[in-house]
């Protein structure tokens, strides 16, 4: 006899419906993937029961298992338990799932009775001045090469100014990686240094929430160097900082283009650096990722 509650579904099918709903809402792909992994782990533990029959006790037992018994797979062979923050993420995923299910199947939401795992965010230590200078320095030059038949030397890296622009932008604004990679030239005010993080998936903002951040004037100089490396095949509206150097530069021997730049343009951080006439990329910051 089928004892399934009216309108209910097995967990496996409900998960598919939930993920489709969240995808239609416009959540980021990484968020959908995270939901899917965590719900699949829960399904493996629970079994394919009907959603409406799941109790608070079963959910509480599952979180107890995650905290005290479950050991996640580690490529390094470690046997550490889940962190409090990861436990909280599992709780958020199941809360979202049952919030959807309670509306979809007109059922009581059992997650309302499951307490949220507590955790403390660790303090974020800022970089020191020496650490910031070291990061910027390694962007430009390779490690010292020590051949046996000649003097040791270092090489200027082909995308050094791009990498410096990325680091300076991150230090100035605190952008997330996805926000940085989603920025375009059109998001930058070349006079004020204002950077617009667009709302929605296109802007890469977490939760789809856009905002405004600002760059320091010193980052402008870094971007002038980056302008020399921007691909010329794309328009200003779609140019991105993470792209490689221009094709004509890659056609030259590694030392030639870099030597010419060294002679014509001052190092980042000096006030004498100026934009190359006719450069397609004229944004005064390193955030056109």
C-alpha positions as a Markdown table, in Angstrom:
| # | Residue | x | y | z |
|---|---|---|---|---|
| 1 | Unk | 0.0 | 0.0 | 0.0 |
| 2 | Unk | 1.3 | 3.5 | -0.9 |
| 3 | Unk | 1.5 | 5.6 | 2.3 |
| 4 | Unk | 3.0 | 8.6 | 0.6 |
| 5 | Unk | 1.5 | 11.9 | 1.8 |
| 6 | Unk | -0.6 | 13.8 | -0.9 |
| 7 | Unk | 1.7 | 15.9 | -3.1 |
| 8 | Unk | 4.9 | 14.6 | -1.6 |
| 9 | Unk | 7.9 | 13.2 | -3.5 |
| 10 | Unk | 10.9 | 11.0 | -2.7 |
| 11 | Unk | 13.9 | 13.1 | -1.6 |
| 12 | Unk | 15.8 | 12.3 | -4.8 |
| 13 | Unk | 13.1 | 13.7 | -7.0 |
| 14 | Unk | 12.5 | 16.7 | -4.7 |
| 15 | Unk | 16.2 | 17.6 | -4.9 |
| 16 | Unk | 16.0 | 17.7 | -8.7 |
| 17 | Unk | 13.0 | 20.1 | -8.4 |
| 18 | Unk | 14.7 | 22.2 | -5.8 |
| 19 | Unk | 17.9 | 22.6 | -7.9 |
| 20 | Unk | 15.8 | 23.5 | -11.0 |
| 21 | Unk | 13.9 | 26.1 | -8.9 |
| 22 | Unk | 17.1 | 27.7 | -7.6 |
| 23 | Unk | 18.7 | 27.7 | -11.1 |
| 24 | Unk | 15.6 | 29.5 | -12.4 |
| 25 | Unk | 16.0 | 32.1 | -9.6 |
| 26 | Unk | 19.4 | 32.9 | -11.1 |
| 27 | Unk | 21.7 | 31.6 | -8.4 |
| 28 | Unk | 25.4 | 31.3 | -9.3 |
| 29 | Unk | 26.6 | 28.0 | -10.7 |
| 30 | Unk | 28.9 | 27.5 | -7.8 |
| 31 | Unk | 26.0 | 27.9 | -5.4 |
| 32 | Unk | 23.9 | 25.3 | -7.3 |
| 33 | Unk | 26.9 | 22.9 | -7.3 |
| 34 | Unk | 27.3 | 23.4 | -3.5 |
| 35 | Unk | 23.6 | 22.7 | -2.9 |
| 36 | Unk | 23.8 | 19.6 | -5.1 |
| 37 | Unk | 26.9 | 18.1 | -3.3 |
| 38 | Unk | 25.5 | 18.7 | 0.2 |
| 39 | Unk | 22.0 | 17.4 | -0.6 |
| 40 | Unk | 23.5 | 14.3 | -2.3 |
| 41 | Unk | 25.5 | 13.6 | 0.9 |
| 42 | Unk | 22.3 | 14.0 | 2.9 |
| 43 | Unk | 20.4 | 11.6 | 0.6 |
| 44 | Unk | 23.2 | 9.0 | 0.9 |
| 45 | Unk | 22.9 | 9.1 | 4.7 |
| 46 | Unk | 19.1 | 9.3 | 4.9 |
| 47 | Unk | 17.9 | 7.1 | 2.1 |
| 48 | Unk | 15.3 | 8.0 | -0.5 |
| 49 | Unk | 12.4 | 8.7 | 1.9 |
| 50 | Unk | 9.3 | 10.8 | 1.2 |
| 51 | Unk | 10.1 | 14.4 | 2.0 |
| 52 | Unk | 6.9 | 15.0 | 4.1 |
| 53 | Unk | 7.8 | 12.1 | 6.4 |
| 54 | Unk | 11.2 | 13.5 | 7.5 |
| 55 | Unk | 11.3 | 14.4 | 11.2 |
| 56 | Unk | 13.2 | 16.9 | 13.3 |
| 57 | Unk | 14.8 | 14.0 | 15.1 |
| 58 | Unk | 16.2 | 12.6 | 11.9 |
| 59 | Unk | 17.6 | 15.9 | 10.8 |
| 60 | Unk | 19.1 | 16.5 | 14.3 |
| 61 | Unk | 20.7 | 13.0 | 14.1 |
| 62 | Unk | 22.2 | 13.8 | 10.7 |
| 63 | Unk | 23.9 | 17.0 | 12.0 |
| 64 | Unk | 25.2 | 15.0 | 14.9 |
| 65 | Unk | 26.7 | 12.5 | 12.5 |
| 66 | Unk | 28.3 | 15.2 | 10.4 |
| 67 | Unk | 29.8 | 16.8 | 13.5 |
| 68 | Unk | 31.1 | 13.7 | 15.3 |
| 69 | Unk | 31.5 | 10.8 | 12.8 |
| 70 | Unk | 31.7 | 12.0 | 9.2 |
| 71 | Unk | 35.2 | 12.4 | 7.9 |
| 72 | Unk | 35.3 | 14.2 | 4.5 |
| 73 | Unk | 37.5 | 12.9 | 1.7 |
| 74 | Unk | 40.9 | 14.6 | 1.6 |
| 75 | Unk | 43.4 | 14.4 | -1.2 |
| 76 | Unk | 46.1 | 14.9 | 1.4 |
| 77 | Unk | 44.9 | 11.9 | 3.4 |
| 78 | Unk | 43.9 | 14.1 | 6.4 |
| 79 | Unk | 41.2 | 12.9 | 8.8 |
| 80 | Unk | 39.9 | 16.2 | 10.1 |
| 81 | Unk | 36.2 | 16.6 | 10.9 |
| 82 | Unk | 34.1 | 19.3 | 9.2 |
| 83 | Unk | 34.7 | 22.8 | 10.3 |
| 84 | Unk | 32.0 | 24.7 | 12.2 |
| 85 | Unk | 31.6 | 26.9 | 9.1 |
| 86 | Unk | 31.1 | 23.9 | 6.8 |
| 87 | Unk | 28.5 | 22.5 | 9.2 |
| 88 | Unk | 26.7 | 25.9 | 9.1 |
| 89 | Unk | 26.7 | 25.6 | 5.3 |
| 90 | Unk | 25.1 | 22.2 | 5.4 |
| 91 | Unk | 22.4 | 23.7 | 7.7 |
| 92 | Unk | 21.8 | 26.6 | 5.3 |
| 93 | Unk | 21.4 | 24.2 | 2.4 |
| 94 | Unk | 18.9 | 22.0 | 4.1 |
| 95 | Unk | 17.0 | 25.1 | 5.4 |
| 96 | Unk | 16.7 | 26.4 | 1.8 |
| 97 | Unk | 15.6 | 23.0 | 0.6 |
| 98 | Unk | 12.9 | 22.6 | 3.3 |
| 99 | Unk | 11.7 | 26.2 | 2.9 |
| 100 | Unk | 11.1 | 25.4 | -0.8 |
| 101 | Unk | 9.5 | 22.0 | 0.0 |
| 102 | Unk | 7.2 | 23.4 | 2.6 |
| 103 | Unk | 5.7 | 25.8 | 0.0 |
| 104 | Unk | 5.8 | 23.3 | -2.8 |
| 105 | Unk | 4.1 | 20.4 | -0.9 |
| 106 | Unk | 2.2 | 22.4 | 1.7 |
| 107 | Unk | 4.0 | 20.7 | 4.5 |
| 108 | Unk | 5.5 | 21.7 | 7.9 |
| 109 | Unk | 9.2 | 22.8 | 7.7 |
| 110 | Unk | 11.1 | 20.6 | 10.1 |
| 111 | Unk | 14.3 | 22.6 | 9.8 |
| 112 | Unk | 12.7 | 25.4 | 11.8 |
| 113 | Unk | 13.2 | 23.3 | 14.8 |
| 114 | Unk | 16.8 | 22.4 | 14.1 |
| 115 | Unk | 19.2 | 24.8 | 15.7 |
| 116 | Unk | 21.8 | 26.5 | 13.5 |
| 117 | Unk | 25.4 | 25.3 | 14.2 |
| 118 | Unk | 27.4 | 28.1 | 15.8 |
| 119 | Unk | 30.8 | 29.2 | 14.6 |
| 120 | Unk | 33.1 | 32.1 | 15.1 |
| 121 | Unk | 34.7 | 33.8 | 12.1 |
| 122 | Unk | 38.4 | 33.8 | 12.5 |
| 123 | Unk | 40.0 | 37.3 | 12.5 |
| 124 | Unk | 41.5 | 38.3 | 9.2 |
| 125 | Unk | 45.1 | 39.5 | 9.5 |
| 126 | Unk | 45.9 | 42.3 | 7.1 |
| 127 | Unk | 49.0 | 42.1 | 4.9 |
| 128 | Unk | 52.1 | 44.0 | 6.1 |
| 129 | Unk | 53.8 | 46.5 | 3.9 |
| 130 | Unk | 56.7 | 44.1 | 3.3 |
| 131 | Unk | 54.3 | 41.4 | 2.3 |
| 132 | Unk | 52.5 | 43.6 | -0.2 |
| 133 | Unk | 55.7 | 44.8 | -1.7 |
| 134 | Unk | 56.9 | 41.2 | -2.0 |
| 135 | Unk | 53.7 | 40.1 | -3.8 |
| 136 | Unk | 54.0 | 43.0 | -6.3 |
| 137 | Unk | 57.7 | 42.2 | -6.9 |
| 138 | Unk | 57.2 | 38.6 | -7.8 |
| 139 | Unk | 54.7 | 39.6 | -10.4 |
| 140 | Unk | 57.4 | 41.1 | -12.6 |
| 141 | Unk | 60.3 | 38.8 | -12.4 |
| 142 | Unk | 60.9 | 35.1 | -12.4 |
| 143 | Unk | 63.0 | 33.3 | -9.8 |
| 144 | Unk | 66.7 | 33.6 | -10.2 |
| 145 | Unk | 68.1 | 31.1 | -12.8 |
| 146 | Unk | 71.6 | 29.8 | -12.1 |
| 147 | Unk | 73.0 | 28.0 | -15.1 |
| 148 | Unk | 76.3 | 26.3 | -14.9 |
| 149 | Unk | 77.9 | 28.0 | -17.9 |
| 150 | Unk | 77.0 | 31.7 | -17.4 |
| 151 | Unk | 76.0 | 34.3 | -14.8 |
| 152 | Unk | 72.7 | 33.9 | -12.9 |
| 153 | Unk | 69.8 | 36.0 | -14.2 |
| 154 | Unk | 66.1 | 36.7 | -13.8 |
| 155 | Unk | 63.5 | 37.1 | -16.5 |
| 156 | Unk | 60.7 | 39.6 | -16.7 |
| 157 | Unk | 57.4 | 37.8 | -16.7 |
| 158 | Unk | 55.1 | 38.3 | -19.8 |
| 159 | Unk | 52.0 | 39.2 | -17.7 |
| 160 | Unk | 53.6 | 40.9 | -14.8 |
| 161 | Unk | 51.7 | 44.2 | -15.1 |
| 162 | Unk | 48.4 | 42.4 | -15.4 |
| 163 | Unk | 49.2 | 40.5 | -12.2 |
| 164 | Unk | 50.2 | 43.6 | -10.4 |
| 165 | Unk | 47.0 | 45.3 | -11.5 |
| 166 | Unk | 45.0 | 42.4 | -10.1 |
| 167 | Unk | 46.8 | 42.4 | -6.7 |
| 168 | Unk | 46.5 | 46.2 | -6.3 |
| 169 | Unk | 42.8 | 46.1 | -7.1 |
| 170 | Unk | 42.2 | 43.3 | -4.6 |
| 171 | Unk | 44.2 | 45.2 | -1.9 |
| 172 | Unk | 42.4 | 48.5 | -2.6 |
| 173 | Unk | 38.8 | 47.2 | -2.8 |
| 174 | Unk | 38.6 | 43.8 | -1.1 |
| 175 | Unk | 36.7 | 42.3 | -4.1 |
| 176 | Unk | 35.9 | 38.6 | -4.2 |
| 177 | Unk | 37.7 | 36.6 | -7.0 |
| 178 | Unk | 34.5 | 36.2 | -9.0 |
| 179 | Unk | 33.7 | 39.9 | -8.7 |
| 180 | Unk | 37.2 | 40.8 | -10.0 |
| 181 | Unk | 36.9 | 38.4 | -12.9 |
| 182 | Unk | 33.5 | 39.8 | -13.9 |
| 183 | Unk | 34.6 | 43.5 | -14.1 |
| 184 | Unk | 34.7 | 45.2 | -17.5 |
| 185 | Unk | 36.1 | 48.5 | -18.6 |
| 186 | Unk | 32.6 | 50.0 | -18.6 |
| 187 | Unk | 32.4 | 49.4 | -14.8 |
| 188 | Unk | 35.2 | 51.9 | -14.1 |
| 189 | Unk | 35.0 | 55.7 | -13.7 |
| 190 | Unk | 38.3 | 56.8 | -15.1 |
| 191 | Unk | 38.3 | 60.1 | -13.3 |
| 192 | Unk | 37.2 | 59.2 | -9.8 |
| 193 | Unk | 38.4 | 55.6 | -9.6 |
| 194 | Unk | 34.9 | 54.4 | -8.8 |
| 195 | Unk | 34.3 | 50.7 | -9.5 |
| 196 | Unk | 30.8 | 49.4 | -10.0 |
| 197 | Unk | 30.1 | 45.8 | -9.0 |
| 198 | Unk | 27.1 | 44.9 | -11.1 |
| 199 | Unk | 24.2 | 43.1 | -9.5 |
| 200 | Unk | 23.2 | 39.7 | -10.7 |
| 201 | Unk | 25.2 | 36.8 | -12.1 |
| 202 | Unk | 27.0 | 39.0 | -14.7 |
| 203 | Unk | 28.6 | 41.0 | -12.0 |
| 204 | Unk | 29.8 | 38.0 | -10.0 |
| 205 | Unk | 28.6 | 39.5 | -6.7 |
| 206 | Unk | 27.8 | 37.1 | -4.0 |
| 207 | Unk | 24.0 | 36.8 | -3.6 |
| 208 | Unk | 23.6 | 39.0 | -6.7 |
| 209 | Unk | 24.0 | 42.2 | -4.7 |
| 210 | Unk | 25.9 | 44.9 | -6.5 |
| 211 | Unk | 27.9 | 47.7 | -4.8 |
| 212 | Unk | 30.3 | 50.6 | -5.4 |
| 213 | Unk | 34.0 | 50.5 | -4.3 |
| 214 | Unk | 36.9 | 52.8 | -5.0 |
| 215 | Unk | 40.5 | 52.6 | -6.1 |
| 216 | Unk | 43.5 | 54.5 | -4.8 |
| 217 | Unk | 45.4 | 56.8 | -7.2 |
| 218 | Unk | 48.5 | 54.6 | -7.0 |
| 219 | Unk | 46.6 | 51.8 | -8.7 |
| 220 | Unk | 46.2 | 54.0 | -11.7 |
| 221 | Unk | 49.9 | 53.8 | -12.6 |
| 222 | Unk | 49.8 | 50.0 | -12.4 |
| 223 | Unk | 47.0 | 50.0 | -15.0 |
| 224 | Unk | 48.9 | 52.2 | -17.3 |
| 225 | Unk | 51.4 | 49.5 | -17.6 |
| 226 | Unk | 48.6 | 47.0 | -18.1 |
| 227 | Unk | 47.2 | 49.1 | -20.9 |
| 228 | Unk | 50.2 | 48.2 | -23.0 |
| 229 | Unk | 49.4 | 44.5 | -22.7 |
| 230 | Unk | 45.6 | 44.5 | -23.4 |
| 231 | Unk | 44.5 | 42.5 | -26.4 |
| 232 | Unk | 43.7 | 44.8 | -29.3 |
| 233 | Unk | 41.1 | 42.5 | -30.9 |
| 234 | Unk | 38.4 | 43.3 | -28.3 |
| 235 | Unk | 36.6 | 46.5 | -27.6 |
| 236 | Unk | 36.9 | 48.6 | -24.5 |
| 237 | Unk | 33.5 | 47.5 | -23.2 |
| 238 | Unk | 34.5 | 43.8 | -23.0 |
| 239 | Unk | 38.3 | 44.0 | -22.3 |
| 240 | Unk | 39.3 | 42.0 | -19.3 |
| 241 | Unk | 42.4 | 42.2 | -17.1 |
| 242 | Unk | 42.8 | 38.5 | -16.9 |
| 243 | Unk | 43.5 | 38.1 | -20.6 |
| 244 | Unk | 47.0 | 37.4 | -21.8 |
| 245 | Unk | 49.2 | 40.0 | -23.4 |
| 246 | Unk | 48.6 | 41.2 | -27.0 |
| 247 | Unk | 49.3 | 38.7 | -29.7 |
| 248 | Unk | 51.9 | 41.0 | -31.3 |
| 249 | Unk | 53.9 | 40.9 | -28.1 |
| 250 | Unk | 53.8 | 37.2 | -27.9 |
| 251 | Unk | 55.2 | 37.0 | -31.4 |
| 252 | Unk | 58.3 | 38.8 | -30.3 |
| 253 | Unk | 61.1 | 37.1 | -28.3 |
| 254 | Unk | 60.4 | 37.4 | -24.6 |
| 255 | Unk | 63.1 | 40.0 | -23.9 |
| 256 | Unk | 62.3 | 42.4 | -26.8 |
| 257 | Unk | 58.8 | 43.7 | -25.9 |
| 258 | Unk | 59.8 | 43.9 | -22.2 |
| 259 | Unk | 63.0 | 45.7 | -23.0 |
| 260 | Unk | 61.1 | 48.3 | -25.0 |
| 261 | Unk | 58.6 | 48.8 | -22.2 |
| 262 | Unk | 61.3 | 49.2 | -19.6 |
| 263 | Unk | 62.9 | 51.9 | -21.7 |
| 264 | Unk | 59.7 | 53.8 | -22.4 |
| 265 | Unk | 57.7 | 53.5 | -19.3 |
| 266 | Unk | 58.7 | 54.0 | -15.7 |
| 267 | Unk | 58.2 | 51.3 | -13.1 |
| 268 | Unk | 54.8 | 51.1 | -11.3 |
| 269 | Unk | 54.6 | 53.4 | -8.3 |
| 270 | Unk | 56.3 | 56.4 | -10.0 |
| 271 | Unk | 54.5 | 59.5 | -11.0 |
| 272 | Unk | 56.1 | 59.7 | -14.4 |
| 273 | Unk | 54.3 | 56.8 | -15.9 |
| 274 | Unk | 51.8 | 57.8 | -18.6 |
| 275 | Unk | 49.4 | 56.1 | -20.9 |
| 276 | Unk | 50.6 | 55.1 | -24.3 |
| 277 | Unk | 49.0 | 57.3 | -27.0 |
| 278 | Unk | 46.2 | 55.4 | -28.8 |
| 279 | Unk | 46.0 | 52.6 | -26.2 |
| 280 | Unk | 42.6 | 50.9 | -26.4 |
| 281 | Unk | 42.5 | 50.5 | -22.6 |
| 282 | Unk | 42.3 | 53.8 | -20.8 |
| 283 | Unk | 40.9 | 52.8 | -17.4 |
| 284 | Unk | 42.8 | 54.2 | -14.4 |
| 285 | Unk | 42.7 | 51.0 | -12.3 |
| 286 | Unk | 43.6 | 47.4 | -12.3 |
| 287 | Unk | 40.1 | 46.0 | -12.1 |
| 288 | Unk | 39.1 | 45.3 | -15.7 |
| 289 | Unk | 39.2 | 41.7 | -15.1 |
